[in-house]
Amino acid sequence: MDNKKISKVQSIQNALKILDLPQFVSFKEIKVKYHQLSKKYHPDICEDKNKMVEINSAYEMLKSYIEDFKYSFDDDEIYKQYPENYHADRFRF
């Protein structure tokens, strides 16, 4: 793996950590968490002005990743997202 890919992965992991999010998260959940943290750390409320810059940067990183990510809609990928359907279909007689 080259250094660009490693740094991108580390950046995304760091963004998740900053926003206190798990690895498996939807964009809707990212937005909700961002808004919660924005209210809490807004520069008019919080003395640490850099915290909001950090939150904004993390949000933009994750948003960019989700917007640029290429999705696959083959059966295997769909079953990964909805494993309960796979389980039901697999044991249907």
Backbone as CSV, one residue per row, in Angstrom:
resi,resn,N_x,N_y,N_z,CA_x,CA_y,CA_z,C_x,C_y,C_z
1,MET,0.841,-1.184,0.000,0.000,0.000,0.000,0.879,1.238,0.000
2,ASP,0.584,2.188,-0.882,1.422,3.376,-0.927,1.015,4.391,0.147
3,ASN,1.879,5.380,0.384,1.681,6.332,1.476,0.432,7.183,1.311
4,LYS,0.026,7.506,0.069,-1.186,8.289,-0.136,-2.407,7.562,0.407
5,LYS,-2.504,6.268,0.113,-3.644,5.480,0.580,-3.628,5.359,2.096
6,ILE,-2.475,5.159,2.658,-2.378,5.047,4.107,-2.802,6.360,4.761
7,SER,-2.334,7.472,4.256,-2.685,8.750,4.865,-4.172,9.051,4.703
8,LYS,-4.782,8.639,3.590,-6.225,8.832,3.391,-7.004,7.995,4.396
9,VAL,-6.590,6.754,4.589,-7.243,5.882,5.557,-7.104,6.463,6.961
10,GLN,-5.910,6.894,7.295,-5.683,7.474,8.616,-6.492,8.752,8.797
11,SER,-6.610,9.550,7.747,-7.399,10.778,7.822,-8.869,10.481,8.087
12,ILE,-9.389,9.478,7.415,-10.792,9.101,7.604,-10.999,8.544,9.011
13,GLN,-10.086,7.697,9.464,-10.198,7.157,10.819,-10.113,8.270,11.858
14,ASN,-9.249,9.233,11.634,-9.123,10.368,12.539,-10.406,11.207,12.545
15,ALA,-10.997,11.414,11.365,-12.248,12.169,11.269,-13.364,11.472,12.041
16,LEU,-13.440,10.147,11.922,-14.435,9.391,12.687,-14.213,9.552,14.187
17,LYS,-12.959,9.540,14.578,-12.611,9.698,15.994,-12.990,11.093,16.502
18,ILE,-12.689,12.115,15.724,-13.011,13.496,16.104,-14.513,13.667,16.297
19,LEU,-15.288,13.081,15.396,-16.744,13.188,15.484,-17.357,12.120,16.382
20,ASP,-16.509,11.278,16.968,-16.950,10.217,17.875,-17.993,9.316,17.207
21,LEU,-17.616,8.789,16.039,-18.500,7.933,15.256,-17.899,6.545,15.091
22,PRO,-18.764,5.523,14.969,-18.253,4.173,14.689,-17.845,4.054,13.223
23,GLN,-17.207,2.967,12.857,-16.777,2.761,11.474,-17.951,2.498,10.535
24,PHE,-18.991,1.907,11.034,-20.172,1.608,10.214,-21.224,2.663,10.532
25,VAL,-21.350,3.658,9.660,-22.220,4.792,9.941,-22.803,5.323,8.635
26,SER,-24.009,5.833,8.701,-24.640,6.408,7.511,-24.341,7.901,7.436
27,PHE,-24.554,8.477,6.264,-24.317,9.912,6.110,-25.284,10.705,6.982
28,LYS,-26.491,10.209,7.120,-27.482,10.872,7.981,-26.978,10.932,9.425
29,GLU,-26.385,9.850,9.898,-25.847,9.816,11.262,-24.650,10.771,11.408
30,ILE,-23.855,10.875,10.356,-22.717,11.803,10.374,-23.227,13.239,10.500
31,LYS,-24.251,13.577,9.720,-24.814,14.926,9.762,-25.403,15.251,11.128
32,VAL,-26.115,14.298,11.708,-26.720,14.519,13.030,-25.633,14.787,14.065
33,LYS,-24.593,13.968,14.057,-23.496,14.134,15.010,-22.779,15.462,14.791
34,TYR,-22.580,15.826,13.532,-21.934,17.098,13.210,-22.739,18.265,13.785
35,HIS,-24.041,18.235,13.607,-24.881,19.321,14.118,-24.865,19.373,15.647
36,GLN,-24.847,18.214,16.287,-24.760,18.173,17.749,-23.459,18.814,18.233
37,LEU,-22.367,18.414,17.617,-21.067,18.954,18.020,-20.928,20.430,17.661
38,SER,-21.529,20.844,16.552,-21.479,22.255,16.156,-22.170,23.137,17.185
39,LYS,-23.269,22.672,17.701,-23.980,23.429,18.737,-23.157,23.500,20.018
40,LYS,-22.540,22.396,20.355,-21.764,22.320,21.599,-20.473,23.141,21.527
41,TYR,-19.794,23.113,20.384,-18.477,23.743,20.260,-18.468,24.996,19.381
42,HIS,-19.613,25.596,19.177,-19.676,26.810,18.365,-18.755,27.868,18.984
43,PRO,-18.025,28.615,18.169,-17.072,29.611,18.703,-17.698,30.654,19.635
44,ASP,-18.999,30.934,19.491,-19.659,31.880,20.388,-19.897,31.287,21.775
45,ILE,-19.848,29.968,21.868,-20.127,29.276,23.131,-18.855,28.723,23.765
46,CYS,-18.026,28.109,22.949,-16.834,27.409,23.427,-15.598,28.305,23.331
47,GLU,-14.765,28.244,24.334,-13.536,29.039,24.337,-12.489,28.488,23.370
48,ASP,-12.505,27.186,23.140,-11.532,26.550,22.238,-11.988,26.738,20.791
49,LYS,-11.497,27.776,20.150,-11.905,28.111,18.776,-11.423,27.067,17.768
50,ASN,-10.340,26.387,18.074,-9.795,25.374,17.163,-10.648,24.115,17.101
51,LYS,-11.434,23.866,18.121,-12.267,22.662,18.154,-13.265,22.667,16.993
52,MET,-13.873,23.808,16.722,-14.846,23.883,15.628,-14.164,23.720,14.282
53,VAL,-12.971,24.220,14.139,-12.200,24.037,12.903,-11.929,22.546,12.698
54,GLU,-11.563,21.865,13.766,-11.303,20.426,13.716,-12.573,19.657,13.343
55,ILE,-13.695,20.015,13.927,-14.981,19.359,13.642,-15.379,19.592,12.188
56,ASN,-15.257,20.829,11.722,-15.598,21.135,10.321,-14.728,20.347,9.350
57,SER,-13.451,20.277,9.643,-12.520,19.551,8.789,-12.862,18.058,8.738
58,ALA,-13.172,17.485,9.882,-13.537,16.062,9.949,-14.822,15.793,9.171
59,TYR,-15.796,16.664,9.334,-17.062,16.511,8.625,-16.850,16.597,7.112
60,GLU,-16.079,17.568,6.670,-15.810,17.723,5.240,-15.071,16.509,4.672
61,MET,-14.150,15.951,5.446,-13.412,14.760,5.020,-14.373,13.587,4.796
62,LEU,-15.252,13.336,5.762,-16.190,12.217,5.649,-17.211,12.463,4.551
63,LYS,-17.686,13.683,4.444,-18.656,14.023,3.393,-18.044,13.809,2.021
64,SER,-16.826,14.247,1.840,-16.131,14.068,0.571,-15.952,12.587,0.251
65,TYR,-15.571,11.812,1.250,-15.372,10.379,1.039,-16.671,9.711,0.598
66,ILE,-17.766,10.040,1.260,-19.048,9.421,0.928,-19.514,9.844,-0.462
67,GLU,-19.333,11.112,-0.795,-19.763,11.594,-2.110,-18.942,10.984,-3.237
68,ASP,-17.658,10.724,-2.989,-16.777,10.195,-4.026,-16.735,8.672,-4.068
69,PHE,-17.294,8.013,-3.072,-17.240,6.556,-2.995,-18.098,5.945,-4.095
70,LYS,-17.583,4.936,-4.744,-18.327,4.240,-5.782,-19.036,3.038,-5.160
71,TYR,-20.327,2.970,-5.368,-21.126,1.901,-4.794,-21.333,0.784,-5.800
72,SER,-21.369,-0.408,-5.288,-21.655,-1.574,-6.109,-23.042,-2.087,-5.725
73,PHE,-23.849,-2.369,-6.714,-25.200,-2.833,-6.442,-25.394,-4.285,-6.853
74,ASP,-24.323,-5.063,-6.776,-24.501,-6.479,-7.071,-25.077,-7.178,-5.839
75,ASP,-25.533,-8.394,-6.011,-26.221,-9.119,-4.938,-25.377,-9.245,-3.672
76,ASP,-24.106,-9.574,-3.829,-23.247,-9.745,-2.656,-23.153,-8.466,-1.826
77,GLU,-22.997,-7.334,-2.478,-22.903,-6.062,-1.761,-24.221,-5.712,-1.082
78,ILE,-25.313,-5.962,-1.740,-26.621,-5.679,-1.146,-26.835,-6.567,0.072
79,TYR,-26.462,-7.829,-0.031,-26.603,-8.732,1.115,-25.709,-8.325,2.281
80,LYS,-24.547,-7.713,1.983,-23.685,-7.216,3.059,-24.387,-6.103,3.837
81,GLN,-25.150,-5.278,3.129,-25.862,-4.173,3.776,-27.125,-4.638,4.498
82,TYR,-27.730,-5.707,3.990,-28.959,-6.236,4.579,-28.803,-7.736,4.834
83,PRO,-27.980,-8.102,5.814,-27.686,-9.521,6.032,-28.910,-10.345,6.436
84,GLU,-29.910,-9.726,7.038,-31.095,-10.488,7.439,-31.826,-11.051,6.226
85,ASN,-31.796,-10.339,5.101,-32.418,-10.851,3.885,-31.663,-12.054,3.349
86,TYR,-30.340,-11.997,3.405,-29.512,-13.099,2.940,-29.802,-14.350,3.762
87,HIS,-29.867,-14.172,5.054,-30.126,-15.295,5.955,-31.486,-15.919,5.646
88,ALA,-32.503,-15.099,5.474,-33.860,-15.598,5.179,-33.888,-16.309,3.825
89,ASP,-33.261,-15.715,2.819,-33.258,-16.324,1.479,-32.472,-17.628,1.455
90,ARG,-31.433,-17.680,2.222,-30.557,-18.851,2.223,-31.243,-20.095,2.786
91,PHE,-32.128,-19.897,3.748,-32.767,-21.043,4.397,-34.212,-21.219,3.985
92,ARG,-34.608,-20.571,2.912,-35.960,-20.735,2.383,-35.997,-21.991,1.532
93,PHE,-36.992,-22.818,1.767,-37.121,-24.077,1.003,-38.232,-24.006,0.016
